[in-house]
Each structure stands twice: as C-alpha cells, then as structure tokens.
Amino acid sequence: MEQKRKSSRIQFGKGFAMKIIAIDGSWYRACEILDVSEDGALLQFQDSLGGLVLDEFFLMLSSTGVAFRRCRLAWINGSQMGVHFIKSNERASSKASSHAI
C-alpha cells in the first residue's frame, strides 16, 4: 500500500486515552491515539461511530480541554480512524469558498 503521508509519525506502543467531541458538543467518543504527526493522527475506538457526523470535530488532548485539535475525517477502517488536523488558515479558506455565489 502506497504511503500518502506528508510528514513522519510518532507511534505510541499502547496508545493514549483521548476523546473526540462534536463541534457543537452534542456527542463524544472515547478513543486511543496510536500515532501522530504534524498533519494528523491514527485513532482506535471501542464504541461504534455509527450515526455520528464526522465532517469536523475536536480531538481533546487533555482531560481539562485546554489542549485540543480541530479535525476532519480522513478515513475509517473498522475500529480505526485516520484524522487530518485542520489549521486555522484552512478553516478560513473553506468558509470563504462555501459562501461563494
């Protein structure tokens, strides 16, 4: 399988407990982060992701919520999900293009 990753990843042996949360706070799911790079991460889930809107969401990196990344779904395969970190300049350009007439 060809690698599409632009930056190298740091892998974690057992994973670290995290959670993803809807942008509006309407849902969350516990997960483990298995690896991370500057651009994204690999997450492992125990609970189903069925029925969730995964266009954009937060990955909470701390239990207090002070450290987080805004993400979008890259892919799902079984209980694993690849996410792409959204940078602030990407949000501004995507909003501008979505409001174009």
Secondary structure by P-SEA (a helix, b strand, c coil): ccccccbbbbbbccbbbbbbbccccccbbbbbbcccccccbbbbbccccccccccbbbbcccccccbbbbbbbccccccbbbbbbbcaaaaaaaaaaaacc
